[in-house]
């Protein structure tokens, strides 16, 4: 490359005293570390600012606002009216059309209060997320609270990532990590109203604790995570498998797993969750206008159809399969060149890789956001282990 530049204007500029000074200054590790940190901070701030002023009024926002209102409104008609009154107050006509009439399912939920209320059994089980909505309601209102519960965890997640890289002297990895996170859906997850960004924050904090060997605190955080999304039990189980196979202290993970399974069973019972197969059928086979008394018989054909749909849509319209393949290859290369120092790094990478596959195997939803905890966690682990350097040697 340098030879090709010798006879060019760029080559001449780089050979001048000023050019050499600029190159030396720009290639210093301290400056590059600061630029990488600034790049990550500005990226996180820009995403948060955009999500604050241009939030995505998605269907889940409606359902979570309704679920948060259930502690004071039980009648289906009144719940429906109060929910939409709050949504309409902050949304544009275009957003209202999208939420109410953009497809047959949304139209039915807008027109049928009883059917609308029946959907909430799949949302009540995110008890920590709903509790936080109610806690923030006096300050911000439910709609703004739902937006804040994506924006604030997004900022927290970014700060944990930055802290992790700084503690591992890997700040320059931010130049690679941020684009990876954007591809993995970080920006869209921040603008949408779902528990996913809050789950990513809690899970990233737990993974960092495991990286630092603080297994007890990690167990507490992971236990808390199943109250945000019960399906994070997949991450806990993957970490338990890794703890056994890589011979780190497996008892804290075993206790966390058992306690989390008990908690999920209790929450599902009292939240009147329809059960795994009914939820699978609704999400992966055929959406239902009403979940009242919906108990379909198990069908191998429908089961296979759900997985086939998940595979096709994942490969065609989402990025998590390609990111998993890319990072698995990166993990192998880092091991080959001795960069994955210590058993914890390999154990965490292993747990996050099998966890991604396990998440799909347990419930084959194709969307990137369902795999962000695993993909972003693996990206953080590999970045911290790699410690890339861009300064001149």
Secondary structure, DSSP 4 states (H G I P E B T S, - for coil): -HHHHTTSHHHHHHHSHHHHHHHHHHT-HHHHHHHHHHHHHHHHHHHHHHHHHS-B--HHHHHHHHHHHTTT--SHHHHHHHHHHHHHHHS-HHHHHHHHHSSHHHHHHHH-HHHHHHGGGGTTT-HHHHHHHHHHHHHH-HHHHHHHHHHHHHHHHHHHHHHHHHHTT-GGGHHHHHHHHHHTTHHHHHHB-SSHHHHHHHHHHHHHHHHTT-HHHHHHHHHHHTTT-GGGHHHHHHHHHHHHHTTS--HHHHHHHHHHHHHHHHHHHHTT---HHHHHIIIII---S--TT--PPP-HHHHHHHHHHHHHHHHHH-SHHHHHHHHHHHHHHHHHTT---SHHHHHHHHHHHHHHHHHHHHS----GGGGHHHHHHHHHHHHHHH----S--
